[in-house]
Amino acid sequence: MTNTPTLARGGRHASAPGRGPSRRGRGKGLPVWSIPYVLLIPGLLVIAALLLYPMVQVAIIAFQKVGLPQISGRRPAEWVGTDNFTRIFESQIFWDSLRNTVVFAVIAVTMTLVLGTAVGVLLSKLGKKMSTFLVIGIMCAWAVPPVAQGIIWRWLFDAEAGMINWALNLLPDWLSTLVFGRADWTGEPWLNDAWSVYMVLIITVVWASFPFIAVSVLAGLKGIPSDLYEAARVDGATGWRTFWQITFPLLKPVFAVLTVLSIIWDFKVFSQLYVLMSGPTNREAFNLSMYSYTEAFKAPQKMGTGSAIALVLTVLLLVVTAVYIRQLVKQEEL
């Protein structure tokens, strides 16, 4: 008696008992769980080539004596251990640069976040057309390259042809004397001493940075349900209380990211300061980036010392960012 396949309902042959669907192709190729990691490989290779490799090289050079003879190949790099770090830690310029870097970053980050948040909340109150118009306008400032930012504000604060001195001279003498202690601003050299240079630098960085904060806050506000604000108005909550009870808690992840980015950007400001000072001319106004550049590229070139300063700045940024993120995590757990 021959075994003939039975017809299933609909005219199809029923599968023989014990046989499942075809598994052809299974077991060949990559496991499913590994596919996302494989897709990340091209991006990781690009990051390694553009970021990781230079960082490793900077870390290696920080422990070597590298100057023009070593760069030209006339002499091999000499391993000096921690001598470069000892040299910079014994230098008063390093500690002044560290102070300038930290104080500037604290002030600039705070002012950028406060101004950007205020503008973002204001934009959310406007109509769609006016909000779009203002967003395009302020983003033009954010799109200006750092070197151009320095040139713009250097021209505005120029001692002879700057518009700032011209505008201050338009004030009534009694008002200028009452507020600033002087009436004549002709030829005021704003960019000659460290204090005024950093005042202009703070204005420059905040002017160029707050649009990004404002647009990010505006985008976050779009995701908050309007019912919460309606309930707050019904309860009679003021605008300030509404911000701290509704807006700030819901936008805390956004503020966390913006704060970390602002810290990283402002700690390593270089181009704007270089342009405002017309190069590394005033050592009292150095920050760590300017000090690193001067040691590495100004004759006699000391690439090892410059790399050591850059490595210290990198570690400082990592520590500050890690401490800030840890505090945020603790607050979330509470």
DAGINOR-V286930 format. One record per residue. RES is the residue in one letter. PHI is phi as a letter, one per 20 degrees, with the letter a starting at -180 (none if undefined). PSI is psi in degrees with one decimal (none if undefined). NEAR is the number of other ideal C-beta (glycine too) atoms within 12 Angstrom. Layout:
BEGIN
RES	PHI	PSI	NEAR
RES	PHI	PSI	NEAR
END
This chain:
BEGIN
M	none	123.8	3
T	e	145.9	4
N	e	115.9	7
T	d	140.6	9
P	f	136.0	14
T	e	149.2	13
L	e	129.0	10
A	e	173.8	11
R	f	132.7	8
G	n	1.4	7
G	n	3.3	9
R	e	151.1	10
H	f	132.4	13
A	f	147.2	14
S	f	148.4	13
A	f	147.8	12
P	g	135.5	9
G	n	-6.6	5
R	d	130.6	11
G	d	-172.7	10
P	f	159.0	8
S	f	135.3	8
R	d	23.1	9
R	f	134.1	8
G	n	-19.6	8
R	f	145.8	11
G	n	-10.5	8
K	d	146.4	8
G	n	-160.1	10
L	e	148.8	13
P	f	151.8	12
V	f	-38.3	10
W	f	-21.3	8
S	e	-9.3	12
I	f	-45.4	12
P	g	-37.7	12
Y	f	-36.5	14
V	f	-39.3	16
L	f	-23.6	11
L	f	-14.8	14
I	g	-47.0	15
P	g	-43.3	12
G	f	-39.2	15
L	f	-36.0	15
L	f	-40.5	14
V	f	-43.9	13
I	f	-41.7	15
A	f	-39.5	16
A	f	-38.4	15
L	e	-26.4	12
L	d	-53.1	16
L	f	-46.8	15
Y	f	-48.1	15
P	f	-37.4	18
M	f	-40.3	22
V	f	-41.7	17
Q	f	-41.0	21
V	f	-41.7	29
A	f	-37.9	22
I	f	-45.8	21
I	f	-28.3	34
A	f	-20.6	39
F	d	16.3	26
Q	c	163.6	29
K	e	107.9	29
V	c	119.8	34
G	c	-160.7	29
L	f	-39.8	18
P	f	-38.1	17
Q	f	-36.8	22
I	f	-39.7	21
S	f	-11.7	12
G	n	4.1	10
R	f	-29.4	10
R	c	149.4	14
P	f	155.5	14
A	f	137.7	23
E	d	126.6	18
W	f	121.7	17
V	d	6.6	25
G	m	-129.1	15
T	e	16.8	19
D	f	-37.4	20
N	f	-40.6	38
F	f	-38.9	24
T	f	-39.9	17
R	f	-44.0	23
I	f	-33.5	35
F	f	-23.1	19
E	e	-5.9	14
S	e	131.9	25
Q	f	-27.5	15
I	f	-37.2	28
F	f	-45.4	33
W	f	-35.0	19
D	f	-40.3	24
S	f	-39.4	39
L	f	-43.4	28
R	f	-47.0	22
N	f	-39.9	36
T	f	-47.6	38
V	f	-46.5	25
V	f	-44.5	23
F	f	-44.6	42
A	f	-42.0	37
V	f	-47.5	22
I	f	-46.0	24
A	f	-43.5	40
V	f	-44.0	36
T	f	-48.5	24
M	f	-37.3	27
T	f	-45.6	41
L	f	-42.5	36
V	f	-50.2	24
L	f	-43.6	30
G	f	-40.9	39
T	f	-42.6	34
A	f	-43.4	23
V	f	-39.4	35
G	f	-42.8	37
V	f	-40.3	29
L	f	-42.6	23
L	f	-34.2	35
S	f	-19.3	31
K	e	-13.8	18
L	e	167.8	18
G	f	167.9	11
K	f	-44.4	14
K	f	-47.2	11
M	f	-39.4	15
S	f	-43.8	25
T	f	-41.7	16
F	f	-45.1	15
L	f	-37.2	25
V	f	-45.2	28
I	f	-39.7	17
G	f	-48.2	18
I	f	-28.6	29
M	f	-19.3	24
C	f	-35.9	17
A	f	-40.6	31
W	f	-29.3	29
A	e	-10.0	17
V	f	129.2	23
P	f	152.3	15
P	g	-39.4	29
V	f	-41.8	19
A	f	-35.6	21
Q	g	-47.0	33
G	f	-39.6	33
I	f	-43.2	21
I	g	-51.3	27
W	f	-24.5	34
R	f	-39.7	31
W	f	-41.5	24
L	f	-35.4	25
F	e	16.9	34
D	f	141.1	25
A	f	-33.9	21
E	d	-42.7	17
A	d	12.2	14
G	f	146.1	25
M	f	-22.2	20
I	f	-48.3	30
N	f	-38.8	27
W	f	-43.6	20
A	f	-39.7	14
L	f	-32.9	26
N	f	-17.6	21
L	f	-16.5	15
L	f	148.2	20
P	g	143.9	13
D	g	-40.0	17
W	f	-37.2	11
L	f	-43.1	15
S	f	-39.2	20
T	f	-38.9	15
L	f	-40.8	12
V	e	-45.9	14
F	d	-11.3	19
G	n	9.5	11
R	b	158.3	18
A	d	-29.0	19
D	d	123.5	16
W	d	13.1	27
T	f	127.1	17
G	m	18.1	16
E	f	117.2	26
P	e	85.0	20
W	f	-29.6	32
L	d	23.2	36
N	e	-32.3	21
D	d	162.5	18
A	f	-41.2	28
W	f	-49.8	19
S	f	-32.3	23
V	f	-44.0	37
Y	f	-27.7	38
M	f	-45.7	25
V	f	-38.2	38
L	f	-40.2	45
I	f	-45.1	33
I	f	-43.3	32
T	f	-48.6	41
V	f	-42.3	42
V	f	-42.0	37
W	g	-39.9	31
A	e	-17.9	37
S	d	-30.5	43
F	f	-28.1	36
P	g	-38.7	29
F	f	-41.7	33
I	f	-44.4	42
A	f	-45.2	36
V	f	-37.8	32
S	f	-42.7	34
V	f	-40.7	38
L	f	-42.4	34
A	f	-38.7	21
G	f	-37.1	29
L	f	-29.6	32
K	f	-23.7	19
G	e	-2.9	17
I	e	128.6	25
P	f	135.6	14
S	f	-19.8	14
D	f	-32.9	11
L	f	-40.4	21
Y	f	-34.8	24
E	f	-43.1	14
A	f	-38.3	15
A	f	-39.8	23
R	f	-39.5	16
V	f	-38.0	11
D	f	-5.6	14
G	n	21.8	10
A	f	140.1	19
T	f	167.0	13
G	f	-39.0	19
W	f	-44.0	14
R	f	-36.7	16
T	f	-39.5	26
F	f	-46.2	27
W	f	-25.9	17
Q	e	-25.4	18
I	d	-58.9	28
T	f	-52.3	31
F	f	-47.5	23
P	f	-39.8	18
L	f	-25.4	22
L	e	11.8	31
K	g	-41.9	21
P	f	-36.9	20
V	f	-45.9	31
F	f	-33.6	30
A	f	-46.9	25
V	f	-43.9	24
L	f	-36.9	33
T	f	-45.0	33
V	f	-45.4	27
L	f	-41.3	25
S	f	-39.7	39
I	f	-46.3	34
I	f	-45.8	23
W	f	-44.8	31
D	f	-25.4	42
F	f	-28.9	36
K	d	29.6	33
V	f	131.8	42
F	c	-53.4	34
S	g	-45.8	28
Q	f	-42.7	40
L	f	-40.6	44
Y	f	-44.1	32
V	f	-42.9	30
L	f	-36.4	42
M	e	-2.8	34
S	l	44.2	17
G	o	-179.4	21
P	f	71.7	29
T	e	-29.8	21
N	d	104.8	29
R	f	-24.9	24
E	f	-20.4	23
A	d	10.1	36
F	f	142.8	39
N	d	-178.1	45
L	f	-35.8	40
S	f	-44.7	38
M	f	-38.8	45
Y	f	-41.5	41
S	f	-44.0	39
Y	f	-43.7	31
T	f	-44.9	35
E	f	-36.1	37
A	e	-35.6	32
F	d	-16.1	24
K	e	132.8	22
A	f	137.9	11
P	f	132.4	19
Q	f	128.6	23
K	c	80.1	34
M	f	-34.6	34
G	f	-45.6	39
T	f	-43.0	40
G	f	-40.3	36
S	f	-35.6	37
A	f	-41.3	39
I	f	-43.1	41
A	f	-38.0	37
L	f	-39.7	31
V	f	-42.4	36
L	f	-40.6	36
T	f	-45.8	27
V	f	-40.6	21
L	f	-42.9	27
L	f	-42.6	28
L	f	-41.0	19
V	f	-47.7	17
V	f	-44.4	27
T	f	-42.5	26
A	f	-42.4	16
V	f	-43.5	17
Y	f	-46.0	25
I	f	-37.8	20
R	f	-39.6	16
Q	f	-38.3	18
L	f	-41.8	20
V	f	-41.2	15
K	f	-41.0	11
Q	f	-38.0	15
E	f	-36.6	13
E	f	-33.0	8
L	f	none	7
END
